[in-house]
Each structure stands twice: as structure tokens, then as C-alpha cells.
Amino acid sequence: MFLTHLSFRTVTRLVRAAVVVTGLALVATQPARADGPAPTDTQQQAEVEYMQFVADHHLMGTLMAEMGRIKAERRRLEKLCARIERVQAREIGLVQRRLAGWYGIDNSPDITDADDLDALGDFEGGEFDVELSRTFIDHHRDIIERSREVLPLLRHRTLRRLAEDIIRAQSREIRGFEAIIRSYGQEP
């Protein structure tokens, strides 16, 4: 009824606008294209699961790092924790934005190992430094292994780069934690 009072030109414009809006809506709900064709279902699942894992894992890392920044006896450990806290918080934001933008998933990270965090609170001084370092070594090895496993399935360049950065940075941080443990006369 409304359309009968409009000119043919106006109706054509409205139809074109509707097609454009519908097309934009469809594009917005589809995963972003990566290097070449869109990710397969397997790749999409791997990307989503990996990003959710990174968010949860990094949340725990930022909480441990915050504790380390506050309680560390050695300045070197305090500085390492401050960097980890800053970098991992930024990476949590990155994966949350990508989950929302690529897959329409609103993700809030969960604490995965609250018992480990509680246990760390019981240590003080050098014992704390050593226990935190050992906990971080195990924590980092976990995400390094996961990143290596999933890397061949990641289609989005941003996500591949993130996995590679995690492997590189956390391998380096493990060496830093090992050095802190050795500084207390212990073997990592």
C-alpha cells in the first residue's frame, strides 16, 4: 500500500538500499576472510577454541603476574610480572575483539586454576619468587604447546601472528623464570 504512492525510481532505490543493508548484515555475521578462502568449519572451531583458551589462560596469567608484581622479592621478577600483566591483558582484549568481530561470540574469560593462585598466596619472600616462577613455567609451557598444536589450523593472519608471538615471548619468559630460580640456588 505504501509503495503504490512512490515513484518507480524511489522504489528501485529502496530495494537497492535493502539489498545493500542485507548484504552488509550477512557479511558482518560471517567470519572475516583470511589469506584466501574463508576458514573451514574445522579451522573456525580451532580458532574459536584457541581464542577462548587464550583468554582464560591469560586471565590466570595476569592474576599471577599481578600477585608477583606486588609480592616479588627480586626486582627482576617484579619487572617480568609487570610486563606479563600488561601484554597478556592486551592479548585478552585482542582475542575478545576477534571472537566478536569474526564469529559474533561475546566472550568473558574464566579463571581456570584458582587453587594455584590461592596456593601462591601462602608463600613469602624467596619461597614466593621460586614458587611463582615454577608455576609460571608450567603455565607458559601449557600455552606454548597448545599454540604449536593449533598453529597449522589458524587461517587468520592476526591469530597466527598472536600464536607465534606467544610461543616466542613465553619461551623467553620461561628462561627468565629459570634464571630467577637459579638465583636462589635451586634447579628449575
N, C-alpha and C positions, 0 to 999 in steps of 0.2 A: 504494500500500500504506500509506504513512504517512498519507495524507489520510483513509483509511477509519476511522481511530481518532479523528478530530477531529469536533467538532460542526459542524453546518451553519453556525452563526454564526461560528465560528473560521475555517472555510474561506472564508467570504464576506469576512471581514476580511483574510485573507491575499491573496485575489485582488485586493481593492481596493488594498491596500498595494503589490502587484506592479504594478498599473496606474499608480499614482501614481509609483512609482520609475521605471518605464519611461518615463512621460511626462516626468519631470524629466530623465532621461538624454537623451531626444530634444530637449528644449528646450535643454539645455546644449550640444548639438552643432550647433545651428542658429545662424546669425548673429543677433545681437540686432536687434530691430525698431528701425527708425529712425522718422523722422517719417512715419507711415503704414505702408504695406505693407513687407514685407521687401525688402531690396535685390535687384534683378535680378542675373542672372549677370554681366552686363557691369559693373554697379555693384560687385558683390562683387570681381570681378577688379581693377577700378580701385582699390578701397580697399586690397586686399591688396598690389598692386604699389606703390602710393603709400606705404603704411606701411613696406614693406621698403626702398624708396628713401630715405625719410626717415631710417630707422635707419642705413643705410650712409653716407649723405651727412653726417648729423650726427656719426657716429663720426669721420669725417675732419675735420669742423669742430672737434670737441672736441680732437683731437690737435694741430691747427694752433693752436688757441687756447691750449692748454697751453704749446706752444713759445713763443707770443707773450707769454704771461704771464711766462715765465721770461727771455726774451731781449730783450724790447722796451726800446728806449732811452727812448721817451716814456712818461710815466706814463699819459697818456690812452689810449694803445694797450694798455698793460698792463691797465687797468681794463676796457676794452672786451672784451678777450680773456677776462678772468675772468668777465664776465657771460655771454658766448657759451658758454664752457665749462659753466657752471652750468645755463643754460637748455636748451642742446641735450642735455646728459646727462639732464635731467628729461624732455625730449620723447622721447628714445630709450626710456626706461622706459615712457612712456605708450603709444607705438606697439607696443612688445613686449607689454604687458598687453592691449591691444586685439586684437592679432593672435591671442593665445592665447585670450582670452575670447570674441571674436566668431567666429573662424574655426578655432580649435583648432590654430593654427600656432605652433610654437616657433621663434623667430627669433633668430639671433645675427648682429649686424651685421658686415660685412666692410669692410676698408679698400679703398677704390676707387682712390685716386690716391697710392699710396705714393711714387712718383717725385717728385711735387710736394712732399711732406713732406721727402724726402731733400734735394731741391734747396734748400729753405728753410734747412736746417741749415748750408749753406755761407756764409750771409750773416751779417754782424755790424753792430751799431750802426744808423746811419740807413739804410744799404742794406737791412738786415733789415726795419726798420719799413716801408719803401716796398714791398719785395717781398712781405712778408706781407699788406700792405693790398691790393695789386693781386691777389694770389692769392685773398684773401677776397672781393673784389668779384666776380671771375669765379665763384667758388664760390657766393656768395649769389645771383647772377643766375640761375644754373642751377636752384636750388631754387625761386626765385620764379616763374620761367617754368613749371616743372613743376606747382607749386601752382595757378597760374592755369588751366592746361590741365585739370587733374583736378577742380577745384572743382565744376563743374556735375554731375559724376558721383557725388560723395560724398553718401551718404544719411544717415550717422550724424552727428548734430549735433556731437558731440565732435570728430570728424575734420574737419568743415567749419570749425569754430572754430579748430582747430590750423592748417589751411591758411591761413586768413585771418590768424592771428597771425604765421605765418612770413612771409607777404607783407609785412605791416606792419612787423614788427620788423627783418627783414633789409633792407628798403628803407631804414629809418632807419640801420641799421648801415653800409650802403654809403655814405651821406652822411658818416658818421663816418670811415670809411676814406679817403674822398676828401679830407676836411679834413686828415687826417694826411699824406697825400701832398703836399698843397699847402703844409703847414707846412715841408716840406723844399725848397720852391721848384720843385716839379715839377707837371706836369699829370696828373690821374688818367687 
